[in-house]
């Protein structure tokens, strides 16, 4: 099996379509299919902040339901799921854009989107071990010692990263650069923290190239270890990029 692991989309549906086309996928029965049977893997945070989160939900839930894509949740996915559960949460940090789109739908459309996304989330693993290509896919990454576990500590790490409990002046949590200490033989493919270009450290790669902040949407192809990107159509916001960005 060959995979195309796709970084944080954040509602940038047009860029996702462009990336699929650049990767040689074709629209067939309302989903994107690769003629050679490649499988896209969505690394989480498919919604929020961008212009068309609902289309991203509809496409990805359909592809996953048909067995034509794999998906793991990100922290924004987790928050949207809790919103759909009816939990009391703060509708900010990007969620407000998705909620606004959702509330503009008809009741029947709302029900379809809500049920589709909740099913996608509930059936998703915290992270994926892709044995055929010797890789682990986790939204914010994962330490080698945590692979194989699914407890609360692991959930916090894969959704939010290796946080210290402290915050930068702009409100972002301070995270340890866990990738510097990774010595495993499998690829760890992750996103969550926007970088201007895919960041390789040992055998880890961050492919969140900040599409929603005006940079690019990126895929990492395995087993080829090939990087494919398309430019963002959103305004560039320099301060949103990682302090780990080289």
N, C-alpha and C positions, 0 to 999 in steps of 0.2 A: 504494500500500500504506500502511496505517496501523498503527502500533505502540503497544503498551503495555509500556514498559520497567519492569521490576520490580526493586526494590532487594534487598539481601541478606536472604535468608529464614532461613538458619541453623536449619533444622529446625522452623520454626514453621508447620506444615502447616495447622492450623485457621485461622490468620490468612490464609494464602495462599488457601484456599477462600473465605473471607469477602471477600477483595479481588477475586477472580474474579467473585463474585456481584455485588459493587458495581459492577464494570466491565461488567456485563451478559453475562458468559459463562455458558454452560449446559453441564452434564455430558452428554456424548454418547459412547457407546462407550468409557467409562472415562477420557475426557480432557475438558478444558474447551475449548469452541468458542465463538467469537463469531459471532452471526448475520450481522454485516456483514463477516466475514472478517478482522477485526483479528488481528494476530499478536503474542503476548507474547514479550518478549525478557528472558531471565533474566541478570542482571548478575554472576552468580557467587556463591560461598559459599552454596550451597543447603543445606548440611549443617552439623553441629557446634553444640554448646551447647544447642540447642533440644530439645523433647521428642519429635519425630517426624521424624528425618532420613531414615529408610528410605522413608516414604511420599512425601517430597519427591523422593527419587531415582527412585522408581518412576513417579511422575506425570510428572516432567520428562523422563526418558529416553524414555518412551512418546510424549509429545507431540512431542519433537524427532524421534524416529524416523519419526513419521507426517507430518512436515513442517508441524506445527501450532504450532511454537514455535522460537525461536532461543535459543542459549545460548553464553555465553563463560565460561571458568573464572576463579575467584578463587583466592587463596592457600590457602584451606582445601580447595578442590577439588583443587589441585595436590598437597597433602599426602595427601589421601585416595587419590588415584591412586597415589602412591608406596607407600602402605600396601598397596594391592591388588597392586602389583607384587611385594611381598615385600621391599621395601627396609627397611633398619634405620632406623627413625625413632622419635622420642619421641612416645608417645601421650599428649599433653596439649594444653592450650590449646583445648579443645573437642572435639578428635578422639576423646577417650575416650568421649564420649557416643554418637557414631556407631558406634564399634567395639563398645561394649556392646550396642547394638541389633542390630548385624550378627551378633554371636556368639550371640545368642539365637535366631536363625533356624535352620531345618532346613538340612542341607547343600545340598539342591536350591534352596532359597530364597536361600541365600548365593551360590550359583553364578549365579543369575539376576540378583541385585542387582549383584554384582561385574562381571559381563560387560556389563550394561546401562550401568553408570556408566563403565566403562573405554572402552566404545565412544563414549559421549557425549563424554567428555573428549578422546579421540584425534581425533575428527572436528571438534572446536570450533576456531575461529580464536582467536588471542590477543586480538583485538578485532574489532568489527564496524563496517564503514562502511555506513551505511544511506543510500544516495544519494538515495532518493525523498524523504526528509524532512530531508536535509542535516544528518546527525548521525553522530557516532562514539561507540560504546559500548565502554567499557573499564573493567574492574573497579575499579581504583584511579585511573583517569584516564590521560591521555596528553598529552604535549606536542605541539604542532603539528609541530615538527621531526621527531618520531618516526613520524608517520603515514605508512604505506607500508613501514615496516621491520618485520622479524620476528626480529631478532637477540637475543642474550642480554640486552643493555641494555634493549631494549624489553620483553622478557618480565619482567625484574625490575621495571621501572617499572609496567607494567599490573597486576602481581600485588600489589606491595607499596607502590607510590607512590614519591615522590621522596625516598627516605631519605638521611640524612646519615651513617649509621653510628654515631650516638650514640643513647642511650636515656634516657627519662624515669625517674624514681625507681620507678615501678610496672612497669617493664620494657617499656613500649611504645616502639617506635622513633621517633626524632625525624624528622619529615617536613617538607620545605619546602612552603610554600603555593603550589604551581606554578600554580594557577588564577589567581592575581593577575596573572600575566604572560601569560596567554593572550589573544591578539588575533585569533583565527580567526573566520571567519564561520559555520562549522558548530557545532552544539551538541556539546559533549562531555558525555556522560551517564555518571556513574560512582557508585561507592559506597565500600565498604571501611572508611571512617572514620565511625563513627556520629555523627550530628548530630540535634539535637532537632526540627528542621524542615528541609525541603529547602533546601540552601544554594546560591544562585545568585551566581556571580561572573563578570562579563562574560558570555560565552555558554557557561558551564559550569554544571552542576547536580549536586550530590551528593544522591542519593536513598536513601542508607543511613540511615534514620531509627531505627535501633537496635531493631528489633522484638524480638530475642531479649533485649534489655536493658530491656524493659518500655515502650517508647515507641510505635512505630507501624510498619506495613509500608506502603510507598509505591510508587506507579506514576507514571511521567511519560508522558503520552500525546502522541504526535506524529502528525500535524503540528499538533495543536491547542494544544500547549504547556500542557496541563492537568495539574494535580497531583491525584491521588486517593489517599487514605490510609484505613487502618482501624486502630483501636487495638490494641495488643498485649494479649495475655492473660498475659504473663509479668511477674514482679516488676520494678519499676523500680530500676535501679542507676545512680545519677547519675554516679559517677566514670568510667563507661565512655564518656562522650561526649567528642567531640573538643575539643581546645584551640582549634581554628579555629571552633568553634560560636559563632555570633553571638548 
